Amino acid sequence: MGVKPPEYKTRRGFCHADGLIALNWRLVQVPLSVIDYVIVHELTHRSYPHHCREFWAAVRSLLPQK
Ligand SMILES: [Zn+2]
């Protein structure tokens, strides 16, 4: 078709304003603990769109060892 999907070399994932969460396919190559972190990170953006103090507190509450 002459088109390529977007290439996200540095982003592990992102959460759109409409709630859609997209994950980088390269996550299949990383340890499960990293995948858990990325998923929790992106799901937390459903409640906190920005990396505010409350966002990080919510992430830490779900993954206290990070
Ligand atoms: Zn983020």
N, CA, C, O and the ligand as a Tripos MOL2 file, in Angstrom:
@<TRIPOS>MOLECULE
protein
  265   263    67     0     0
PROTEIN
NO_CHARGES

@<TRIPOS>ATOM
      1 N           0.8170   -1.1990    0.0000 N.3       1 MET1
      2 CA          0.0000    0.0000    0.0000 C.3       1 MET1
      3 C           0.8590    1.2600    0.0000 C.2       1 MET1
      4 O           0.3360    2.3580   -0.1880 O.2       1 MET1
      5 N           2.1650    1.1220    0.2070 N.am      2 GLY2
      6 CA          3.0250    2.2830    0.1850 C.3       2 GLY2
      7 C           3.0000    3.1130    1.4510 C.2       2 GLY2
      8 O           3.4720    4.2490    1.4570 O.2       2 GLY2
      9 N           2.4640    2.5680    2.5100 N.am      3 VAL3
     10 CA          2.4550    3.2960    3.7730 C.3       3 VAL3
     11 C           3.0840    2.4200    4.8510 C.2       3 VAL3
     12 O           3.0980    1.1930    4.7510 O.2       3 VAL3
     13 N           3.5960    3.0720    5.8700 N.am      4 LYS4
     14 CA          4.1870    2.3400    6.9850 C.3       4 LYS4
     15 C           3.4650    2.7220    8.2660 C.2       4 LYS4
     16 O           2.9860    3.8480    8.4000 O.2       4 LYS4
     17 N           3.3860    1.7830    9.2130 N.am      5 PRO5
     18 CA          2.8220    2.1630   10.5130 C.3       5 PRO5
     19 C           3.7750    3.1340   11.1960 C.2       5 PRO5
     20 O           4.9620    3.1690   10.8710 O.2       5 PRO5
     21 N           3.2690    3.9170   12.1360 N.am      6 PRO6
     22 CA          4.1590    4.8320   12.8410 C.3       6 PRO6
     23 C           5.2570    4.0610   13.5650 C.2       6 PRO6
     24 O           5.0120    2.9930   14.1260 O.2       6 PRO6
     25 N           6.4500    4.6030   13.5500 N.am      7 GLU7
     26 CA          7.5850    3.9600   14.2030 C.3       7 GLU7
     27 C           7.8580    4.6600   15.5260 C.2       7 GLU7
     28 O           8.2990    5.8090   15.5480 O.2       7 GLU7
     29 N           7.5990    3.9740   16.6140 N.am      8 TYR8
     30 CA          7.8250    4.5440   17.9360 C.3       8 TYR8
     31 C           9.0470    3.8700   18.5350 C.2       8 TYR8
     32 O           8.9390    2.8290   19.1840 O.2       8 TYR8
     33 N          10.2060    4.4670   18.3130 N.am      9 LYS9
     34 CA         11.4340    3.8370   18.7930 C.3       9 LYS9
     35 C          11.6770    4.0890   20.2740 C.2       9 LYS9
     36 O          12.3150    3.2760   20.9430 O.2       9 LYS9
     37 N          11.1830    5.1940   20.7850 N.am     10 THR10
     38 CA         11.4750    5.5200   22.1760 C.3      10 THR10
     39 C          10.2710    5.3550   23.0830 C.2      10 THR10
     40 O          10.4430    5.1610   24.2870 O.2      10 THR10
     41 N           9.0820    5.4220   22.5620 N.am     11 ARG11
     42 CA          7.8950    5.3080   23.4070 C.3      11 ARG11
     43 C           7.5340    3.8500   23.5960 C.2      11 ARG11
     44 O           7.5050    3.0660   22.6470 O.2      11 ARG11
     45 N           7.2600    3.5060   24.8460 N.am     12 ARG12
     46 CA          6.8430    2.1380   25.1280 C.3      12 ARG12
     47 C           5.3490    1.9820   24.9700 C.2      12 ARG12
     48 O           4.8440    0.8920   24.7010 O.2      12 ARG12
     49 N           4.6490    3.0890   25.1410 N.am     13 GLY13
     50 CA          3.2100    3.0700   25.0010 C.3      13 GLY13
     51 C           2.6650    4.4640   25.1980 C.2      13 GLY13
     52 O           3.3860    5.3820   25.5900 O.2      13 GLY13
     53 N           1.3930    4.6090   24.9240 N.am     14 PHE14
     54 CA          0.7700    5.8930   25.1950 C.3      14 PHE14
     55 C          -0.7290    5.7070   25.3450 C.2      14 PHE14
     56 O          -1.3100    4.7170   24.9010 O.2      14 PHE14
     57 N          -1.3290    6.6920   25.9860 N.am     15 CYS15
     58 CA         -2.7710    6.6780   26.2400 C.3      15 CYS15
     59 C          -3.3700    7.8890   25.5570 C.2      15 CYS15
     60 O          -3.0190    9.0260   25.8730 O.2      15 CYS15
     61 N          -4.2690    7.6500   24.6240 N.am     16 HIS16
     62 CA         -4.9320    8.7470   23.9220 C.3      16 HIS16
     63 C          -5.9670    9.3990   24.8290 C.2      16 HIS16
     64 O          -6.4200    8.8060   25.8090 O.2      16 HIS16
     65 N          -6.3280   10.6130   24.4880 N.am     17 ALA17
     66 CA         -7.3260   11.3450   25.2630 C.3      17 ALA17
     67 C          -8.6620   10.6030   25.3160 C.2      17 ALA17
     68 O          -9.4100   10.7440   26.2830 O.2      17 ALA17
     69 N          -8.9640    9.8150   24.2870 N.am     18 ASP18
     70 CA        -10.2310    9.0680   24.2750 C.3      18 ASP18
     71 C         -10.1620    7.7630   25.0690 C.2      18 ASP18
     72 O         -11.1350    7.0120   25.1370 O.2      18 ASP18
     73 N          -8.9890    7.5060   25.6700 N.am     19 GLY19
     74 CA         -8.8520    6.3150   26.4990 C.3      19 GLY19
     75 C          -8.1780    5.1490   25.8180 C.2      19 GLY19
     76 O          -7.8330    4.1660   26.4730 O.2      19 GLY19
     77 N          -7.9820    5.2370   24.5080 N.am     20 LEU20
     78 CA         -7.3010    4.1590   23.8010 C.3      20 LEU20
     79 C          -5.8520    4.0810   24.2680 C.2      20 LEU20
     80 O          -5.1460    5.0880   24.3150 O.2      20 LEU20
     81 N          -5.4220    2.8790   24.6110 N.am     21 ILE21
     82 CA         -4.0370    2.6610   25.0230 C.3      21 ILE21
     83 C          -3.3420    1.8620   23.9390 C.2      21 ILE21
     84 O          -3.8340    0.8200   23.5070 O.2      21 ILE21
     85 N          -2.1890    2.3620   23.5010 N.am     22 ALA22
     86 CA         -1.3920    1.6640   22.4920 C.3      22 ALA22
     87 C          -0.0520    1.3020   23.1120 C.2      22 ALA22
     88 O           0.5480    2.1010   23.8310 O.2      22 ALA22
     89 N           0.4060    0.1010   22.8300 N.am     23 LEU23
     90 CA          1.6740   -0.3730   23.3660 C.3      23 LEU23
     91 C           2.6220   -0.6750   22.2220 C.2      23 LEU23
     92 O           2.2070   -1.1880   21.1830 O.2      23 LEU23
     93 N           3.8910   -0.3590   22.4110 N.am     24 ASN24
     94 CA          4.9060   -0.6180   21.4000 C.3      24 ASN24
     95 C           5.1220   -2.1300   21.2670 C.2      24 ASN24
     96 O           5.2550   -2.8290   22.2710 O.2      24 ASN24
     97 N           5.1550   -2.6240   20.0450 N.am     25 TRP25
     98 CA          5.3080   -4.0610   19.8360 C.3      25 TRP25
     99 C           6.6410   -4.5680   20.3960 C.2      25 TRP25
    100 O           6.7890   -5.7590   20.6690 O.2      25 TRP25
    101 N           7.6050   -3.6670   20.5640 N.am     26 ARG26
    102 CA          8.9020   -4.0960   21.0910 C.3      26 ARG26
    103 C           8.8280   -4.5460   22.5530 C.2      26 ARG26
    104 O           9.7850   -5.1170   23.0770 O.2      26 ARG26
    105 N           7.7040   -4.2910   23.2020 N.am     27 LEU27
    106 CA          7.5590   -4.7410   24.5890 C.3      27 LEU27
    107 C           7.6720   -6.2590   24.7100 C.2      27 LEU27
    108 O           7.9870   -6.7690   25.7850 O.2      27 LEU27
    109 N           7.4200   -6.9780   23.6320 N.am     28 VAL28
    110 CA          7.5270   -8.4430   23.7130 C.3      28 VAL28
    111 C           8.9550   -8.8790   24.0000 C.2      28 VAL28
    112 O           9.1950  -10.0360   24.3450 O.2      28 VAL28
    113 N           9.9100   -7.9540   23.8600 N.am     29 GLN29
    114 CA         11.3280   -8.2920   24.0260 C.3      29 GLN29
    115 C          11.8660   -7.9340   25.4080 C.2      29 GLN29
    116 O          13.0400   -8.1770   25.6890 O.2      29 GLN29
    117 N          11.0470   -7.3720   26.2610 N.am     30 VAL30
    118 CA         11.5510   -6.9080   27.5550 C.3      30 VAL30
    119 C          11.0060   -7.7970   28.6680 C.2      30 VAL30
    120 O          10.0460   -8.5370   28.4530 O.2      30 VAL30
    121 N          11.6110   -7.7320   29.8550 N.am     31 PRO31
    122 CA         11.1270   -8.5470   30.9780 C.3      31 PRO31
    123 C           9.6800   -8.2050   31.3530 C.2      31 PRO31
    124 O           9.2110   -7.0880   31.1370 O.2      31 PRO31
    125 N           8.9970   -9.1890   31.9150 N.am     32 LEU32
    126 CA          7.5980   -9.0010   32.2930 C.3      32 LEU32
    127 C           7.4090   -7.8480   33.2690 C.2      32 LEU32
    128 O           6.3780   -7.1760   33.2380 O.2      32 LEU32
    129 N           8.3920   -7.6110   34.1340 N.am     33 SER33
    130 CA          8.2570   -6.5170   35.0980 C.3      33 SER33
    131 C           8.1810   -5.1700   34.3820 C.2      33 SER33
    132 O           7.4880   -4.2640   34.8440 O.2      33 SER33
    133 N           8.8780   -5.0310   33.2720 N.am     34 VAL34
    134 CA          8.8390   -3.7900   32.4900 C.3      34 VAL34
    135 C           7.4740   -3.6600   31.8100 C.2      34 VAL34
    136 O           6.8910   -2.5770   31.7680 O.2      34 VAL34
    137 N           6.9830   -4.7630   31.2880 N.am     35 ILE35
    138 CA          5.6650   -4.7490   30.6490 C.3      35 ILE35
    139 C           4.6020   -4.3580   31.6760 C.2      35 ILE35
    140 O           3.7180   -3.5530   31.3830 O.2      35 ILE35
    141 N           4.6890   -4.9300   32.8790 N.am     36 ASP36
    142 CA          3.7410   -4.5630   33.9470 C.3      36 ASP36
    143 C           3.7930   -3.0610   34.2080 C.2      36 ASP36
    144 O           2.7600   -2.4020   34.3250 O.2      36 ASP36
    145 N           5.0120   -2.5310   34.2980 N.am     37 TYR37
    146 CA          5.1580   -1.1050   34.5740 C.3      37 TYR37
    147 C           4.5130   -0.2650   33.4610 C.2      37 TYR37
    148 O           3.7810    0.6830   33.7470 O.2      37 TYR37
    149 N           4.7780   -0.6020   32.2290 N.am     38 VAL38
    150 CA          4.2440    0.1850   31.1050 C.3      38 VAL38
    151 C           2.7170    0.1390   31.0990 C.2      38 VAL38
    152 O           2.0600    1.1540   30.8690 O.2      38 VAL38
    153 N           2.1630   -1.0320   31.3500 N.am     39 ILE39
    154 CA          0.7010   -1.1470   31.3500 C.3      39 ILE39
    155 C           0.0990   -0.3380   32.5060 C.2      39 ILE39
    156 O          -0.8770    0.3880   32.3190 O.2      39 ILE39
    157 N           0.6810   -0.4680   33.6910 N.am     40 VAL40
    158 CA          0.1820    0.3180   34.8320 C.3      40 VAL40
    159 C           0.3360    1.8040   34.5450 C.2      40 VAL40
    160 O          -0.5710    2.5880   34.8230 O.2      40 VAL40
    161 N           1.4740    2.1940   33.9930 N.am     41 HIS41
    162 CA          1.7310    3.5990   33.6560 C.3      41 HIS41
    163 C           0.6360    4.1330   32.7230 C.2      41 HIS41
    164 O           0.0460    5.1840   32.9730 O.2      41 HIS41
    165 N           0.3840    3.4000   31.6620 N.am     42 GLU42
    166 CA         -0.5950    3.8750   30.6780 C.3      42 GLU42
    167 C          -2.0220    3.8380   31.2340 C.2      42 GLU42
    168 O          -2.8080    4.7470   30.9690 O.2      42 GLU42
    169 N          -2.3620    2.8050   31.9940 N.am     43 LEU43
    170 CA         -3.7030    2.7590   32.5850 C.3      43 LEU43
    171 C          -3.9060    3.8790   33.5930 C.2      43 LEU43
    172 O          -5.0090    4.4120   33.7150 O.2      43 LEU43
    173 N          -2.8520    4.2390   34.3150 N.am     44 THR44
    174 CA         -2.9570    5.3360   35.2770 C.3      44 THR44
    175 C          -3.2320    6.6480   34.5690 C.2      44 THR44
    176 O          -3.8500    7.5450   35.1450 O.2      44 THR44
    177 N          -2.7810    6.7750   33.3240 N.am     45 HIS45
    178 CA         -3.0840    7.9810   32.5510 C.3      45 HIS45
    179 C          -4.5770    8.1220   32.2800 C.2      45 HIS45
    180 O          -5.0350    9.2100   31.9320 O.2      45 HIS45
    181 N          -5.3390    7.0520   32.4320 N.am     46 ARG46
    182 CA         -6.8010    7.1720   32.2980 C.3      46 ARG46
    183 C          -7.3700    8.0610   33.3950 C.2      46 ARG46
    184 O          -8.3750    8.7430   33.1920 O.2      46 ARG46
    185 N          -6.7220    8.0520   34.5610 N.am     47 SER47
    186 CA         -7.1640    8.8850   35.6850 C.3      47 SER47
    187 C          -6.4130   10.2020   35.7580 C.2      47 SER47
    188 O          -6.9780   11.2250   36.1460 O.2      47 SER47
    189 N          -5.1340   10.1780   35.3820 N.am     48 TYR48
    190 CA         -4.2790   11.3630   35.4650 C.3      48 TYR48
    191 C          -3.5670   11.5280   34.1220 C.2      48 TYR48
    192 O          -2.5900   10.8240   33.8630 O.2      48 TYR48
    193 N          -4.0270   12.4330   33.2670 N.am     49 PRO49
    194 CA         -3.4330   12.5680   31.9370 C.3      49 PRO49
    195 C          -1.9790   13.0270   31.9450 C.2      49 PRO49
    196 O          -1.2380   12.7590   30.9990 O.2      49 PRO49
    197 N          -1.5750   13.7060   32.9910 N.am     50 HIS50
    198 CA         -0.2130   14.2500   33.0220 C.3      50 HIS50
    199 C           0.5990   13.5860   34.1280 C.2      50 HIS50
    200 O           0.0570   12.9300   35.0170 O.2      50 HIS50
    201 N           1.9040   13.7730   34.0470 N.am     51 HIS51
    202 CA          2.7990   13.1840   35.0370 C.3      51 HIS51
    203 C           2.8750   14.0650   36.2900 C.2      51 HIS51
    204 O           3.9390   14.5470   36.6770 O.2      51 HIS51
    205 N           1.7360   14.2480   36.8880 N.am     52 CYS52
    206 CA          1.6690   15.0710   38.0990 C.3      52 CYS52
    207 C           2.0130   14.2020   39.3190 C.2      52 CYS52
    208 O           2.1680   12.9860   39.2060 O.2      52 CYS52
    209 N           2.1250   14.8400   40.4640 N.am     53 ARG53
    210 CA          2.4670   14.1120   41.6860 C.3      53 ARG53
    211 C           1.4550   13.0010   41.9640 C.2      53 ARG53
    212 O           1.8410   11.9040   42.3700 O.2      53 ARG53
    213 N           0.1860   13.2680   41.7540 N.am     54 GLU54
    214 CA         -0.8490   12.2630   42.0000 C.3      54 GLU54
    215 C          -0.6990   11.0640   41.0550 C.2      54 GLU54
    216 O          -0.9460    9.9180   41.4310 O.2      54 GLU54
    217 N          -0.2900   11.3620   39.8280 N.am     55 PHE55
    218 CA         -0.0570   10.2700   38.8640 C.3      55 PHE55
    219 C           0.9940    9.3140   39.3980 C.2      55 PHE55
    220 O           0.7740    8.1040   39.4520 O.2      55 PHE55
    221 N           2.1540    9.8680   39.8000 N.am     56 TRP56
    222 CA          3.2550    9.0090   40.2680 C.3      56 TRP56
    223 C           2.8790    8.2900   41.5660 C.2      56 TRP56
    224 O           3.2950    7.1510   41.7790 O.2      56 TRP56
    225 N           2.1080    8.9330   42.4240 N.am     57 ALA57
    226 CA          1.6600    8.2840   43.6550 C.3      57 ALA57
    227 C           0.7650    7.0930   43.3310 C.2      57 ALA57
    228 O           0.8500    6.0510   43.9810 O.2      57 ALA57
    229 N          -0.0910    7.2510   42.3260 N.am     58 ALA58
    230 CA         -0.9740    6.1450   41.9230 C.3      58 ALA58
    231 C          -0.1620    4.9970   41.3470 C.2      58 ALA58
    232 O          -0.4380    3.8340   41.6410 O.2      58 ALA58
    233 N           0.8510    5.3150   40.5180 N.am     59 VAL59
    234 CA          1.7100    4.2640   39.9540 C.3      59 VAL59
    235 C           2.4300    3.5420   41.0860 C.2      59 VAL59
    236 O           2.4760    2.3120   41.1040 O.2      59 VAL59
    237 N           2.9910    4.2910   42.0270 N.am     60 ARG60
    238 CA          3.7310    3.6620   43.1380 C.3      60 ARG60
    239 C           2.8080    2.8000   43.9860 C.2      60 ARG60
    240 O           3.2350    1.7740   44.5150 O.2      60 ARG60
    241 N           1.5490    3.2020   44.1230 N.am     61 SER61
    242 CA          0.6350    2.4070   44.9520 C.3      61 SER61
    243 C           0.3500    1.0440   44.3110 C.2      61 SER61
    244 O           0.0750    0.0630   45.0020 O.2      61 SER61
    245 N           0.4220    1.0070   42.9810 N.am     62 LEU62
    246 CA          0.1660   -0.2590   42.2870 C.3      62 LEU62
    247 C           1.4280   -1.0860   42.0880 C.2      62 LEU62
    248 O           1.3690   -2.3130   42.0140 O.2      62 LEU62
    249 N           2.5760   -0.4060   42.0020 N.am     63 LEU63
    250 CA          3.8600   -1.0800   41.8190 C.3      63 LEU63
    251 C           4.8400   -0.5240   42.8450 C.2      63 LEU63
    252 O           5.7870    0.1760   42.4870 O.2      63 LEU63
    253 N           4.6160   -0.8340   44.1090 N.am     64 PRO64
    254 CA          5.4380   -0.1970   45.1610 C.3      64 PRO64
    255 C           6.9200   -0.5040   45.0550 C.2      64 PRO64
    256 O           7.7270    0.2480   45.6020 O.2      64 PRO64
    257 N           7.3150   -1.5700   44.3810 N.am     65 GLN65
    258 CA          8.7400   -1.9040   44.2900 C.3      65 GLN65
    259 C           9.4710   -1.0970   43.2370 C.2      65 GLN65
    260 O          10.6970   -1.1790   43.1550 O.2      65 GLN65
    261 N           8.7550   -0.3090   42.4140 N.am     66 LYS66
    262 CA          9.3890    0.4790   41.3440 C.3      66 LYS66
    263 C           9.9530    1.7570   41.8840 C.2      66 LYS66
    264 O          10.5230    2.5470   41.1310 O.2      66 LYS66
    265 ZN          3.2440    8.7820   30.9200 Zn       67 ZN67
@<TRIPOS>BOND
     1     1     2 1
     2     2     3 1
     3     3     4 2
     4     3     5 am
     5     5     6 1
     6     6     7 1
     7     7     8 2
     8     7     9 am
     9     9    10 1
    10    10    11 1
    11    11    12 2
    12    11    13 am
    13    13    14 1
    14    14    15 1
    15    15    16 2
    16    15    17 am
    17    17    18 1
    18    18    19 1
    19    19    20 2
    20    19    21 am
    21    21    22 1
    22    22    23 1
    23    23    24 2
    24    23    25 am
    25    25    26 1
    26    26    27 1
    27    27    28 2
    28    27    29 am
    29    29    30 1
    30    30    31 1
    31    31    32 2
    32    31    33 am
    33    33    34 1
    34    34    35 1
    35    35    36 2
    36    35    37 am
    37    37    38 1
    38    38    39 1
    39    39    40 2
    40    39    41 am
    41    41    42 1
    42    42    43 1
    43    43    44 2
    44    43    45 am
    45    45    46 1
    46    46    47 1
    47    47    48 2
    48    47    49 am
    49    49    50 1
    50    50    51 1
    51    51    52 2
    52    51    53 am
    53    53    54 1
    54    54    55 1
    55    55    56 2
    56    55    57 am
    57    57    58 1
    58    58    59 1
    59    59    60 2
    60    59    61 am
    61    61    62 1
    62    62    63 1
    63    63    64 2
    64    63    65 am
    65    65    66 1
    66    66    67 1
    67    67    68 2
    68    67    69 am
    69    69    70 1
    70    70    71 1
    71    71    72 2
    72    71    73 am
    73    73    74 1
    74    74    75 1
    75    75    76 2
    76    75    77 am
    77    77    78 1
    78    78    79 1
    79    79    80 2
    80    79    81 am
    81    81    82 1
    82    82    83 1
    83    83    84 2
    84    83    85 am
    85    85    86 1
    86    86    87 1
    87    87    88 2
    88    87    89 am
    89    89    90 1
    90    90    91 1
    91    91    92 2
    92    91    93 am
    93    93    94 1
    94    94    95 1
    95    95    96 2
    96    95    97 am
    97    97    98 1
    98    98    99 1
    99    99   100 2
   100    99   101 am
   101   101   102 1
   102   102   103 1
   103   103   104 2
   104   103   105 am
   105   105   106 1
   106   106   107 1
   107   107   108 2
   108   107   109 am
   109   109   110 1
   110   110   111 1
   111   111   112 2
   112   111   113 am
   113   113   114 1
   114   114   115 1
   115   115   116 2
   116   115   117 am
   117   117   118 1
   118   118   119 1
   119   119   120 2
   120   119   121 am
   121   121   122 1
   122   122   123 1
   123   123   124 2
   124   123   125 am
   125   125   126 1
   126   126   127 1
   127   127   128 2
   128   127   129 am
   129   129   130 1
   130   130   131 1
   131   131   132 2
   132   131   133 am
   133   133   134 1
   134   134   135 1
   135   135   136 2
   136   135   137 am
   137   137   138 1
   138   138   139 1
   139   139   140 2
   140   139   141 am
   141   141   142 1
   142   142   143 1
   143   143   144 2
   144   143   145 am
   145   145   146 1
   146   146   147 1
   147   147   148 2
   148   147   149 am
   149   149   150 1
   150   150   151 1
   151   151   152 2
   152   151   153 am
   153   153   154 1
   154   154   155 1
   155   155   156 2
   156   155   157 am
   157   157   158 1
   158   158   159 1
   159   159   160 2
   160   159   161 am
   161   161   162 1
   162   162   163 1
   163   163   164 2
   164   163   165 am
   165   165   166 1
   166   166   167 1
   167   167   168 2
   168   167   169 am
   169   169   170 1
   170   170   171 1
   171   171   172 2
   172   171   173 am
   173   173   174 1
   174   174   175 1
   175   175   176 2
   176   175   177 am
   177   177   178 1
   178   178   179 1
   179   179   180 2
   180   179   181 am
   181   181   182 1
   182   182   183 1
   183   183   184 2
   184   183   185 am
   185   185   186 1
   186   186   187 1
   187   187   188 2
   188   187   189 am
   189   189   190 1
   190   190   191 1
   191   191   192 2
   192   191   193 am
   193   193   194 1
   194   194   195 1
   195   195   196 2
   196   195   197 am
   197   197   198 1
   198   198   199 1
   199   199   200 2
   200   199   201 am
   201   201   202 1
   202   202   203 1
   203   203   204 2
   204   203   205 am
   205   205   206 1
   206   206   207 1
   207   207   208 2
   208   207   209 am
   209   209   210 1
   210   210   211 1
   211   211   212 2
   212   211   213 am
   213   213   214 1
   214   214   215 1
   215   215   216 2
   216   215   217 am
   217   217   218 1
   218   218   219 1
   219   219   220 2
   220   219   221 am
   221   221   222 1
   222   222   223 1
   223   223   224 2
   224   223   225 am
   225   225   226 1
   226   226   227 1
   227   227   228 2
   228   227   229 am
   229   229   230 1
   230   230   231 1
   231   231   232 2
   232   231   233 am
   233   233   234 1
   234   234   235 1
   235   235   236 2
   236   235   237 am
   237   237   238 1
   238   238   239 1
   239   239   240 2
   240   239   241 am
   241   241   242 1
   242   242   243 1
   243   243   244 2
   244   243   245 am
   245   245   246 1
   246   246   247 1
   247   247   248 2
   248   247   249 am
   249   249   250 1
   250   250   251 1
   251   251   252 2
   252   251   253 am
   253   253   254 1
   254   254   255 1
   255   255   256 2
   256   255   257 am
   257   257   258 1
   258   258   259 1
   259   259   260 2
   260   259   261 am
   261   261   262 1
   262   262   263 1
   263   263   264 2
@<TRIPOS>SUBSTRUCTURE
     1 MET1         2 RESIDUE 1 A MET
     2 GLY2         6 RESIDUE 1 A GLY
     3 VAL3        10 RESIDUE 1 A VAL
     4 LYS4        14 RESIDUE 1 A LYS
     5 PRO5        18 RESIDUE 1 A PRO
     6 PRO6        22 RESIDUE 1 A PRO
     7 GLU7        26 RESIDUE 1 A GLU
     8 TYR8        30 RESIDUE 1 A TYR
     9 LYS9        34 RESIDUE 1 A LYS
    10 THR10       38 RESIDUE 1 A THR
    11 ARG11       42 RESIDUE 1 A ARG
    12 ARG12       46 RESIDUE 1 A ARG
    13 GLY13       50 RESIDUE 1 A GLY
    14 PHE14       54 RESIDUE 1 A PHE
    15 CYS15       58 RESIDUE 1 A CYS
    16 HIS16       62 RESIDUE 1 A HIS
    17 ALA17       66 RESIDUE 1 A ALA
    18 ASP18       70 RESIDUE 1 A ASP
    19 GLY19       74 RESIDUE 1 A GLY
    20 LEU20       78 RESIDUE 1 A LEU
    21 ILE21       82 RESIDUE 1 A ILE
    22 ALA22       86 RESIDUE 1 A ALA
    23 LEU23       90 RESIDUE 1 A LEU
    24 ASN24       94 RESIDUE 1 A ASN
    25 TRP25       98 RESIDUE 1 A TRP
    26 ARG26      102 RESIDUE 1 A ARG
    27 LEU27      106 RESIDUE 1 A LEU
    28 VAL28      110 RESIDUE 1 A VAL
    29 GLN29      114 RESIDUE 1 A GLN
    30 VAL30      118 RESIDUE 1 A VAL
    31 PRO31      122 RESIDUE 1 A PRO
    32 LEU32      126 RESIDUE 1 A LEU
    33 SER33      130 RESIDUE 1 A SER
    34 VAL34      134 RESIDUE 1 A VAL
    35 ILE35      138 RESIDUE 1 A ILE
    36 ASP36      142 RESIDUE 1 A ASP
    37 TYR37      146 RESIDUE 1 A TYR
    38 VAL38      150 RESIDUE 1 A VAL
    39 ILE39      154 RESIDUE 1 A ILE
    40 VAL40      158 RESIDUE 1 A VAL
    41 HIS41      162 RESIDUE 1 A HIS
    42 GLU42      166 RESIDUE 1 A GLU
    43 LEU43      170 RESIDUE 1 A LEU
    44 THR44      174 RESIDUE 1 A THR
    45 HIS45      178 RESIDUE 1 A HIS
    46 ARG46      182 RESIDUE 1 A ARG
    47 SER47      186 RESIDUE 1 A SER
    48 TYR48      190 RESIDUE 1 A TYR
    49 PRO49      194 RESIDUE 1 A PRO
    50 HIS50      198 RESIDUE 1 A HIS
    51 HIS51      202 RESIDUE 1 A HIS
    52 CYS52      206 RESIDUE 1 A CYS
    53 ARG53      210 RESIDUE 1 A ARG
    54 GLU54      214 RESIDUE 1 A GLU
    55 PHE55      218 RESIDUE 1 A PHE
    56 TRP56      222 RESIDUE 1 A TRP
    57 ALA57      226 RESIDUE 1 A ALA
    58 ALA58      230 RESIDUE 1 A ALA
    59 VAL59      234 RESIDUE 1 A VAL
    60 ARG60      238 RESIDUE 1 A ARG
    61 SER61      242 RESIDUE 1 A SER
    62 LEU62      246 RESIDUE 1 A LEU
    63 LEU63      250 RESIDUE 1 A LEU
    64 PRO64      254 RESIDUE 1 A PRO
    65 GLN65      258 RESIDUE 1 A GLN
    66 LYS66      262 RESIDUE 1 A LYS
    67 ZN67       265 GROUP 0 **** ****
